[in-house]
């Protein structure tokens, strides 16, 4: 299975395979409190993960799980000590470290990059983490340093016009309406993402029973 371009195995699937007798000769754990935070059954997870072979744990702290599982422990620095990129909610952002990493700690990305260059250098051609970020950011047209300089980017929003269909029982000109809808209403609907037709426009009429709304309208071609 793959997600976001990075290979991974679902946590519960991994436990089921170990429980069924599959041998895991080497394991790499990267996260915070692996058994406590990564599994719904931490005691079962801890017991099964102990069956794995040579294990590497990268974490912020020497957690109980790291003490039990790690043959090699790699200290990870905090978010204030690393460079990174974020694509959360809608905006794309880049950030720089506030202080240098403490001791021998390194960022998650740097740890993965260094290990990758040793084990599969053809898949990790970048000389440093910033180069890796540049590769990830290529579709945006920005390098990491350029994005960090502007702080964050918000993709554009395309708006389209939508109209409700005329109704036969619409109120005549000058009539107070008595809850009847106008003959035509115009709404704007955002298209979220490239190629999206946007949300269906909806009409909203004052005085009408709220139980019958929203009433969907049709767009005119």
DRENPA-3360 file (N, C-alpha, C; in nm, 2 decimals, always signed):
BEGIN
1 = XXXXXXXX = +0.08/-0.12/+0.00/+0.00/+0.00/+0.00/+0.09/+0.12/+0.00 ~ +0.04/+0.23/-0.06/+0.11/+0.35/-0.06/+0.02/+0.47/-0.02 ~ +0.07/+0.57/+0.04/-0.01/+0.69/+0.08/+0.08/+0.81/+0.06 ~ +0.03/+0.91/-0.01/+0.10/+1.03/-0.04/+0.24/+1.01/-0.10 ~ +0.25/+0.90/-0.17/+0.37/+0.87/-0.24/+0.48/+0.80/-0.16 ~ +0.44/+0.77/-0.03/+0.54/+0.70/+0.06/+0.48/+0.56/+0.09 ~ +0.56/+0.46/+0.09/+0.51/+0.32/+0.12/+0.49/+0.31/+0.27 ~ +0.38/+0.23/+0.30/+0.35/+0.21/+0.44/+0.27/+0.08/+0.45;
9 = XXXXXXXX = +0.26/+0.03/+0.57/+0.17/-0.09/+0.60/+0.08/-0.05/+0.71 ~ -0.05/-0.08/+0.69/-0.15/-0.04/+0.79/-0.11/-0.11/+0.92 ~ -0.12/-0.04/+1.03/-0.08/-0.09/+1.16/-0.14/-0.22/+1.20 ~ -0.28/-0.22/+1.19/-0.35/-0.34/+1.23/-0.31/-0.46/+1.14 ~ -0.29/-0.43/+1.02/-0.25/-0.54/+0.93/-0.12/-0.60/+0.97 ~ -0.03/-0.51/+1.01/+0.11/-0.56/+1.05/+0.09/-0.65/+1.17 ~ +0.01/-0.61/+1.27/-0.01/-0.69/+1.39/-0.07/-0.83/+1.35 ~ -0.17/-0.83/+1.27/-0.23/-0.95/+1.23/-0.13/-1.05/+1.16;
17 = XXXXXXXX = -0.05/-0.99/+1.08/+0.05/-1.07/+1.01/+0.15/-1.14/+1.11 ~ +0.20/-1.06/+1.20/+0.29/-1.11/+1.30/+0.22/-1.22/+1.39 ~ +0.10/-1.19/+1.42/+0.02/-1.29/+1.50/+0.00/-1.42/+1.43 ~ -0.01/-1.41/+1.29/-0.03/-1.53/+1.21/+0.09/-1.60/+1.19 ~ +0.21/-1.55/+1.24/+0.33/-1.62/+1.22/+0.43/-1.57/+1.13 ~ +0.40/-1.46/+1.06/+0.49/-1.40/+0.96/+0.61/-1.34/+1.04 ~ +0.73/-1.37/+0.99/+0.86/-1.32/+1.05/+0.89/-1.18/+1.00 ~ +0.91/-1.09/+1.09/+0.96/-0.96/+1.05/+1.10/-0.94/+1.10;
25 = XXXXXXXX = +1.19/-0.94/+1.01/+1.33/-0.95/+1.04/+1.39/-0.81/+1.08 ~ +1.33/-0.71/+1.04/+1.37/-0.57/+1.07/+1.26/-0.48/+1.08 ~ +1.26/-0.38/+1.17/+1.15/-0.29/+1.19/+1.20/-0.15/+1.21 ~ +1.13/-0.05/+1.16/+1.17/+0.09/+1.18/+1.04/+0.16/+1.23 ~ +1.06/+0.21/+1.35/+0.94/+0.28/+1.42/+0.98/+0.43/+1.43 ~ +0.89/+0.51/+1.37/+0.91/+0.65/+1.37/+0.78/+0.72/+1.41 ~ +0.78/+0.78/+1.53/+0.66/+0.84/+1.59/+0.68/+0.87/+1.73 ~ +0.57/+0.90/+1.80/+0.58/+0.93/+1.94/+0.50/+0.83/+2.02;
33 = XXXXXXXX = +0.57/+0.76/+2.11/+0.50/+0.66/+2.19/+0.43/+0.55/+2.11 ~ +0.51/+0.47/+2.04/+0.46/+0.38/+1.93/+0.34/+0.30/+1.98 ~ +0.35/+0.22/+2.09/+0.24/+0.13/+2.12/+0.12/+0.21/+2.19 ~ +0.15/+0.31/+2.27/+0.04/+0.38/+2.34/-0.04/+0.47/+2.24 ~ +0.03/+0.53/+2.14/-0.04/+0.63/+2.06/-0.07/+0.57/+1.92 ~ -0.02/+0.46/+1.88/-0.04/+0.41/+1.75/-0.13/+0.29/+1.74 ~ -0.18/+0.23/+1.85/-0.26/+0.12/+1.84/-0.38/+0.12/+1.94 ~ -0.49/+0.07/+1.90/-0.61/+0.06/+1.99/-0.59/-0.04/+2.11;
41 = XXXXXXXX = -0.50/-0.14/+2.09/-0.47/-0.24/+2.19/-0.32/-0.23/+2.22 ~ -0.28/-0.14/+2.30/-0.13/-0.12/+2.32/-0.06/-0.24/+2.38 ~ -0.13/-0.31/+2.47/-0.06/-0.43/+2.53/-0.04/-0.54/+2.43 ~ -0.14/-0.56/+2.35/-0.13/-0.66/+2.24/-0.02/-0.62/+2.14 ~ -0.02/-0.49/+2.11/+0.08/-0.44/+2.01/+0.22/-0.45/+2.06 ~ +0.24/-0.42/+2.19/+0.37/-0.43/+2.25/+0.42/-0.57/+2.25 ~ +0.33/-0.66/+2.29/+0.38/-0.80/+2.29/+0.41/-0.85/+2.15 ~ +0.34/-0.82/+2.05/+0.36/-0.86/+1.91/+0.49/-0.80/+1.85;
49 = XXXXXXXX = +0.50/-0.67/+1.88/+0.62/-0.60/+1.82/+0.75/-0.65/+1.88 ~ +0.75/-0.70/+2.00/+0.87/-0.76/+2.06/+0.92/-0.88/+1.98 ~ +0.83/-0.94/+1.89/+0.88/-1.05/+1.81/+0.96/-1.01/+1.69 ~ +0.96/-0.88/+1.66/+1.03/-0.84/+1.54/+1.18/-0.85/+1.57 ~ +1.26/-0.85/+1.46/+1.40/-0.86/+1.47/+1.47/-0.73/+1.50 ~ +1.57/-0.70/+1.43/+1.65/-0.57/+1.45/+1.56/-0.45/+1.44 ~ +1.55/-0.37/+1.54/+1.45/-0.26/+1.54/+1.52/-0.13/+1.57 ~ +1.47/-0.03/+1.49/+1.52/+0.11/+1.50/+1.40/+0.19/+1.55;
57 = XXXXXXXX = +1.42/+0.28/+1.65/+1.31/+0.37/+1.69/+1.36/+0.51/+1.68 ~ +1.28/+0.59/+1.61/+1.31/+0.74/+1.61/+1.20/+0.81/+1.68 ~ +1.23/+0.88/+1.79/+1.13/+0.94/+1.87/+1.19/+1.07/+1.94 ~ +1.10/+1.15/+1.99/+1.14/+1.27/+2.06/+1.21/+1.23/+2.19 ~ +1.16/+1.13/+2.26/+1.21/+1.09/+2.39/+1.23/+0.94/+2.39 ~ +1.31/+0.90/+2.49/+1.32/+0.76/+2.52/+1.20/+0.71/+2.59 ~ +1.10/+0.68/+2.52/+0.97/+0.63/+2.57/+0.98/+0.49/+2.62 ~ +0.88/+0.44/+2.70/+0.88/+0.30/+2.74/+0.88/+0.21/+2.62;
65 = XXXXXXXX = +0.81/+0.24/+2.51/+0.81/+0.16/+2.39/+0.95/+0.15/+2.33 ~ +1.02/+0.27/+2.33/+1.15/+0.27/+2.27/+1.25/+0.19/+2.35 ~ +1.23/+0.19/+2.48/+1.32/+0.11/+2.57/+1.30/-0.04/+2.55 ~ +1.18/-0.08/+2.52/+1.15/-0.22/+2.50/+1.18/-0.27/+2.37 ~ +1.17/-0.18/+2.26/+1.18/-0.23/+2.13/+1.31/-0.20/+2.06 ~ +1.38/-0.09/+2.10/+1.49/-0.04/+2.02/+1.62/-0.11/+2.04 ~ +1.68/-0.15/+1.92/+1.82/-0.19/+1.92/+1.90/-0.07/+1.89 ~ +1.85/+0.03/+1.82/+1.91/+0.16/+1.79/+1.80/+0.26/+1.81;
73 = XXXXXXXX = +1.84/+0.36/+1.89/+1.74/+0.48/+1.92/+1.80/+0.60/+1.85 ~ +1.72/+0.67/+1.77/+1.75/+0.79/+1.70/+1.67/+0.91/+1.76 ~ +1.73/+1.01/+1.82/+1.66/+1.12/+1.88/+1.61/+1.21/+1.77 ~ +1.48/+1.25/+1.78/+1.42/+1.34/+1.68/+1.41/+1.48/+1.75 ~ +1.43/+1.58/+1.67/+1.42/+1.72/+1.73/+1.27/+1.76/+1.72 ~ +1.24/+1.87/+1.79/+1.10/+1.92/+1.79/+1.08/+2.01/+1.67 ~ +0.96/+2.06/+1.65/+0.92/+2.14/+1.53/+1.00/+2.27/+1.54 ~ +1.04/+2.32/+1.65/+1.11/+2.45/+1.66/+1.26/+2.43/+1.62;
81 = XXXXXXXX = +1.30/+2.31/+1.60/+1.44/+2.28/+1.56/+1.46/+2.23/+1.42 ~ +1.36/+2.24/+1.34/+1.37/+2.18/+1.21/+1.30/+2.27/+1.10 ~ +1.34/+2.24/+0.98/+1.27/+2.31/+0.86/+1.16/+2.21/+0.82 ~ +1.06/+2.27/+0.75/+0.95/+2.18/+0.71/+0.86/+2.25/+0.61 ~ +0.77/+2.18/+0.56/+0.66/+2.23/+0.47/+0.53/+2.17/+0.53 ~ +0.42/+2.25/+0.51/+0.29/+2.20/+0.55/+0.19/+2.23/+0.45 ~ +0.09/+2.14/+0.43/-0.02/+2.16/+0.35/-0.14/+2.12/+0.42 ~ -0.19/+2.21/+0.51/-0.29/+2.18/+0.60/-0.41/+2.27/+0.57;
89 = XXXXXXXX = -0.53/+2.21/+0.57/-0.66/+2.28/+0.55/-0.67/+2.33/+0.41 ~ -0.58/+2.42/+0.37/-0.59/+2.47/+0.23/-0.46/+2.53/+0.19 ~ -0.39/+2.60/+0.28/-0.27/+2.68/+0.24/-0.15/+2.59/+0.24 ~ -0.05/+2.63/+0.15/+0.08/+2.56/+0.15/+0.18/+2.65/+0.22 ~ +0.25/+2.60/+0.31/+0.34/+2.68/+0.39/+0.48/+2.62/+0.41 ~ +0.58/+2.70/+0.43/+0.71/+2.66/+0.46/+0.76/+2.73/+0.59 ~ +0.83/+2.66/+0.67/+0.88/+2.72/+0.79/+1.03/+2.68/+0.82 ~ +1.10/+2.77/+0.89/+1.24/+2.75/+0.92/+1.25/+2.72/+1.07;
97 = XXXXXXXX = +1.36/+2.66/+1.11/+1.39/+2.64/+1.25/+1.41/+2.77/+1.32 ~ +1.37/+2.76/+1.45/+1.39/+2.88/+1.54/+1.53/+2.86/+1.61 ~ +1.57/+2.74/+1.65/+1.70/+2.72/+1.71/+1.76/+2.60/+1.64 ~ +1.88/+2.58/+1.66/+1.95/+2.46/+1.61/+1.91/+2.33/+1.69 ~ +1.91/+2.22/+1.62/+1.88/+2.09/+1.70/+1.97/+2.07/+1.82 ~ +1.90/+2.03/+1.93/+1.98/+2.01/+2.05/+2.05/+1.87/+2.04 ~ +2.17/+1.87/+2.10/+2.25/+1.75/+2.10/+2.27/+1.68/+1.97 ~ +2.24/+1.55/+1.96/+2.25/+1.48/+1.84/+2.12/+1.45/+1.77;
105 = XXXXXXXX = +2.02/+1.52/+1.81/+1.88/+1.51/+1.75/+1.88/+1.56/+1.61 ~ +1.80/+1.50/+1.53/+1.78/+1.55/+1.39/+1.63/+1.54/+1.36 ~ +1.59/+1.61/+1.25/+1.45/+1.61/+1.21/+1.41/+1.47/+1.15 ~ +1.28/+1.44/+1.15/+1.23/+1.32/+1.10/+1.28/+1.31/+0.95 ~ +1.27/+1.42/+0.88/+1.30/+1.41/+0.73/+1.45/+1.39/+0.71 ~ +1.53/+1.45/+0.80/+1.68/+1.43/+0.78/+1.72/+1.28/+0.82 ~ +1.65/+1.23/+0.92/+1.68/+1.09/+0.95/+1.64/+1.00/+0.84 ~ +1.52/+1.02/+0.78/+1.48/+0.93/+0.67/+1.57/+0.95/+0.55;
113 = XXXXXXXX = +1.61/+1.07/+0.52/+1.69/+1.10/+0.41/+1.83/+1.03/+0.42 ~ +1.89/+1.04/+0.54/+2.02/+0.98/+0.56/+2.01/+0.83/+0.55 ~ +1.91/+0.77/+0.61/+1.89/+0.63/+0.60/+1.86/+0.58/+0.46 ~ +1.78/+0.66/+0.39/+1.75/+0.63/+0.25/+1.87/+0.63/+0.16 ~ +1.96/+0.72/+0.18/+2.07/+0.73/+0.10/+2.17/+0.61/+0.12 ~ +2.16/+0.56/+0.24/+2.24/+0.44/+0.27/+2.18/+0.31/+0.21 ~ +2.05/+0.30/+0.22/+1.98/+0.17/+0.18/+1.93/+0.17/+0.04 ~ +1.88/+0.29/-0.01/+1.83/+0.30/-0.15/+1.86/+0.43/-0.21;
121 = XXXXXXXX = +1.99/+0.46/-0.23/+2.03/+0.59/-0.28/+1.97/+0.63/-0.41 ~ +1.92/+0.54/-0.49/+1.86/+0.58/-0.62/+1.73/+0.65/-0.60 ~ +1.67/+0.62/-0.48/+1.54/+0.69/-0.45/+1.55/+0.81/-0.36 ~ +1.67/+0.84/-0.32/+1.70/+0.96/-0.24/+1.82/+1.03/-0.29 ~ +1.80/+1.10/-0.41/+1.91/+1.17/-0.47/+1.95/+1.30/-0.42 ~ +1.87/+1.35/-0.32/+1.89/+1.49/-0.27/+2.01/+1.49/-0.17 ~ +2.08/+1.60/-0.18/+2.20/+1.62/-0.09/+2.16/+1.66/+0.05 ~ +2.04/+1.73/+0.06/+1.99/+1.77/+0.19/+1.84/+1.78/+0.19;
129 = XXXXXXXX = +1.79/+1.81/+0.31/+1.64/+1.81/+0.32/+1.58/+1.92/+0.24 ~ +1.64/+2.03/+0.23/+1.59/+2.14/+0.15/+1.57/+2.10/+0.00 ~ +1.67/+2.02/-0.05/+1.65/+1.97/-0.19/+1.53/+1.88/-0.20 ~ +1.51/+1.80/-0.10/+1.39/+1.71/-0.10/+1.27/+1.79/-0.10 ~ +1.26/+1.90/-0.02/+1.14/+1.99/-0.02/+1.12/+2.05/-0.15 ~ +1.23/+2.09/-0.22/+1.22/+2.15/-0.35/+1.15/+2.06/-0.45 ~ +1.19/+1.93/-0.44/+1.13/+1.83/-0.53/+0.98/+1.81/-0.50 ~ +0.94/+1.81/-0.37/+0.80/+1.80/-0.33/+0.72/+1.92/-0.38;
137 = XXXXXXXX = +0.78/+2.04/-0.38/+0.71/+2.16/-0.41/+0.71/+2.19/-0.56 ~ +0.77/+2.11/-0.64/+0.78/+2.14/-0.78/+0.65/+2.18/-0.85 ~ +0.54/+2.11/-0.82/+0.41/+2.15/-0.88/+0.36/+2.29/-0.84 ~ +0.41/+2.34/-0.73/+0.36/+2.48/-0.69/+0.44/+2.59/-0.76 ~ +0.55/+2.55/-0.83/+0.63/+2.65/-0.89/+0.72/+2.73/-0.80 ~ +0.73/+2.69/-0.67/+0.81/+2.75/-0.57/+0.92/+2.66/-0.52 ~ +1.03/+2.71/-0.49/+1.13/+2.63/-0.41/+1.10/+2.65/-0.26 ~ +1.17/+2.57/-0.18/+1.14/+2.58/-0.04/+1.18/+2.72/+0.01;
145 = XXXXXXXX = +1.30/+2.77/-0.03/+1.35/+2.90/+0.01/+1.25/+3.01/-0.03 ~ +1.20/+3.00/-0.15/+1.10/+3.10/-0.20/+0.97/+3.10/-0.13 ~ +0.92/+2.98/-0.10/+0.80/+2.97/-0.02/+0.82/+3.02/+0.12 ~ +0.93/+2.98/+0.18/+0.96/+3.03/+0.32/+0.97/+3.18/+0.32 ~ +1.01/+3.25/+0.22/+1.02/+3.39/+0.21/+0.88/+3.46/+0.21 ~ +0.79/+3.39/+0.15/+0.65/+3.45/+0.14/+0.57/+3.40/+0.26 ~ +0.61/+3.29/+0.32/+0.54/+3.24/+0.44/+0.44/+3.13/+0.40 ~ +0.34/+3.16/+0.32/+0.24/+3.06/+0.28/+0.17/+3.11/+0.15;
153 = XXXXXXXX = +0.11/+3.01/+0.08/+0.03/+3.04/-0.04/-0.11/+2.98/-0.02 ~ -0.20/+3.06/-0.08/-0.34/+3.01/-0.09/-0.38/+3.00/-0.23 ~ -0.42/+2.88/-0.28/-0.46/+2.86/-0.42/-0.58/+2.95/-0.45 ~ -0.59/+2.99/-0.57/-0.70/+3.07/-0.62/-0.83/+3.00/-0.61 ~ -0.94/+3.07/-0.60/-1.07/+3.01/-0.60/-1.15/+3.06/-0.72 ~ -1.21/+2.97/-0.79/-1.29/+3.01/-0.91/-1.43/+3.01/-0.87 ~ -1.50/+3.12/-0.91/-1.64/+3.14/-0.88/-1.73/+3.13/-1.01 ~ -1.84/+3.06/-1.00/-1.93/+3.05/-1.11/-2.07/+3.10/-1.07;
161 = XXXXXXXX = -2.14/+3.15/-1.17/-2.27/+3.19/-1.14/-2.37/+3.08/-1.15 ~ -2.47/+3.08/-1.07/-2.58/+2.98/-1.07/-2.71/+3.05/-1.06 ~ -2.81/+3.00/-1.12/-2.94/+3.06/-1.12/-3.05/+2.96/-1.09 ~ -3.15/+3.00/-1.01/-3.26/+2.91/-0.99/-3.35/+2.91/-1.11 ~ -3.43/+2.81/-1.12/-3.53/+2.81/-1.24/-3.65/+2.89/-1.20 ~ -3.71/+2.95/-1.31/-3.84/+3.03/-1.28/-3.95/+2.94/-1.23 ~ -4.03/+2.99/-1.15/-4.15/+2.91/-1.10/-4.28/+2.97/-1.16 ~ -4.37/+2.87/-1.19/-4.50/+2.91/-1.25/-4.58/+2.99/-1.15;
169 = XXXXXXXX = -4.57/+2.96/-1.02/-4.65/+3.03/-0.92/-4.58/+3.15/-0.86 ~ -4.48/+3.21/-0.93/-4.41/+3.32/-0.87/-4.51/+3.44/-0.86 ~ -4.48/+3.52/-0.76/-4.56/+3.64/-0.73/-4.55/+3.74/-0.84 ~ -4.67/+3.80/-0.88/-4.66/+3.90/-0.98/-4.59/+4.03/-0.93 ~ -4.55/+4.11/-1.02/-4.48/+4.24/-0.99/-4.56/+4.32/-0.89 ~ -4.50/+4.36/-0.79/-4.56/+4.44/-0.68/-4.62/+4.36/-0.57 ~ -4.64/+4.23/-0.59/-4.69/+4.15/-0.48/-4.59/+4.14/-0.37 ~ -4.63/+4.13/-0.25/-4.54/+4.12/-0.14/-4.48/+3.98/-0.13;
177 = XXXXXXXX = -4.52/+3.89/-0.21/-4.46/+3.75/-0.21/-4.53/+3.65/-0.13 ~ -4.57/+3.69/-0.01/-4.63/+3.59/+0.08/-4.55/+3.46/+0.09 ~ -4.42/+3.47/+0.09/-4.34/+3.36/+0.11/-4.30/+3.29/-0.03 ~ -4.36/+3.35/-0.14/-4.32/+3.29/-0.27/-4.18/+3.33/-0.31 ~ -4.11/+3.24/-0.38/-3.98/+3.28/-0.42/-3.97/+3.38/-0.53 ~ -3.87/+3.45/-0.55/-3.85/+3.54/-0.66/-3.83/+3.46/-0.79 ~ -3.86/+3.52/-0.90/-3.85/+3.45/-1.03/-3.71/+3.40/-1.06 ~ -3.61/+3.47/-1.01/-3.47/+3.43/-1.04/-3.38/+3.48/-0.92;
185 = XXXXXXXX = -3.29/+3.40/-0.88/-3.19/+3.44/-0.78/-3.06/+3.40/-0.83 ~ -2.96/+3.47/-0.79/-2.82/+3.45/-0.84/-2.73/+3.42/-0.72 ~ -2.66/+3.31/-0.73/-2.56/+3.27/-0.62/-2.43/+3.25/-0.68 ~ -2.33/+3.25/-0.60/-2.19/+3.23/-0.64/-2.14/+3.10/-0.57 ~ -2.09/+3.01/-0.64/-2.04/+2.89/-0.57/-1.89/+2.87/-0.61 ~ -1.81/+2.84/-0.50/-1.66/+2.82/-0.53/-1.64/+2.69/-0.59 ~ -1.54/+2.68/-0.68/-1.49/+2.56/-0.73/-1.36/+2.52/-0.65 ~ -1.37/+2.42/-0.57/-1.26/+2.39/-0.48/-1.17/+2.29/-0.55;
193 = XXXXXXXX = -1.07/+2.34/-0.62/-0.97/+2.25/-0.69/-0.99/+2.26/-0.84 ~ -0.89/+2.22/-0.91/-0.89/+2.23/-1.05/-0.99/+2.13/-1.11 ~ -1.07/+2.18/-1.20/-1.17/+2.10/-1.27/-1.29/+2.07/-1.19 ~ -1.31/+2.12/-1.07/-1.43/+2.09/-0.99/-1.54/+2.18/-1.04 ~ -1.66/+2.13/-1.06/-1.77/+2.21/-1.10/-1.83/+2.30/-0.99 ~ -1.78/+2.29/-0.87/-1.83/+2.37/-0.76/-1.95/+2.30/-0.70 ~ -2.00/+2.36/-0.59/-2.11/+2.31/-0.52/-2.24/+2.35/-0.59 ~ -2.35/+2.27/-0.58/-2.47/+2.31/-0.65/-2.53/+2.43/-0.58;
201 = XXXXXXXX = -2.57/+2.53/-0.66/-2.63/+2.65/-0.60/-2.76/+2.62/-0.53 ~ -2.79/+2.69/-0.43/-2.91/+2.67/-0.36/-2.99/+2.80/-0.35 ~ -3.12/+2.80/-0.36/-3.19/+2.92/-0.34/-3.24/+2.93/-0.20 ~ -3.26/+3.05/-0.14/-3.31/+3.07/-0.01/-3.41/+3.18/-0.01 ~ -3.53/+3.16/+0.03/-3.64/+3.26/+0.02/-3.69/+3.29/+0.16 ~ -3.71/+3.42/+0.18/-3.75/+3.47/+0.31/-3.90/+3.43/+0.33 ~ -3.93/+3.39/+0.45/-4.07/+3.37/+0.49/-4.12/+3.23/+0.46 ~ -4.04/+3.14/+0.39/-4.08/+3.01/+0.36/-4.05/+2.92/+0.48;
209 = XXXXXXXX = -4.13/+2.81/+0.48/-4.11/+2.71/+0.58/-3.97/+2.65/+0.57 ~ -3.88/+2.67/+0.68/-3.74/+2.62/+0.67/-3.73/+2.47/+0.65 ~ -3.84/+2.40/+0.67/-3.84/+2.25/+0.66/-3.82/+2.21/+0.51 ~ -3.86/+2.30/+0.42/-3.85/+2.26/+0.28/-3.73/+2.30/+0.21 ~ -3.64/+2.37/+0.29/-3.51/+2.41/+0.23/-3.39/+2.33/+0.28 ~ -3.28/+2.33/+0.21/-3.25/+2.41/+0.09/-3.32/+2.35/-0.03 ~ -3.36/+2.44/-0.12/-3.42/+2.40/-0.25/-3.31/+2.41/-0.35 ~ -3.28/+2.31/-0.42/-3.17/+2.31/-0.51/-3.22/+2.37/-0.64;
217 = XXXXX = -3.13/+2.45/-0.70/-3.15/+2.51/-0.83/-3.07/+2.45/-0.94 ~ -3.10/+2.48/-1.06/-3.03/+2.43/-1.17/-2.95/+2.54/-1.24 ~ -2.83/+2.51/-1.28/-2.75/+2.61/-1.35/-2.79/+2.62/-1.49 ~ -2.79/+2.74/-1.54/-2.82/+2.76/-1.68/-2.69/+2.75/-1.76 ~ -2.70/+2.67/-1.87/-2.58/+2.65/-1.95/-2.55/+2.78/-2.03;
% end
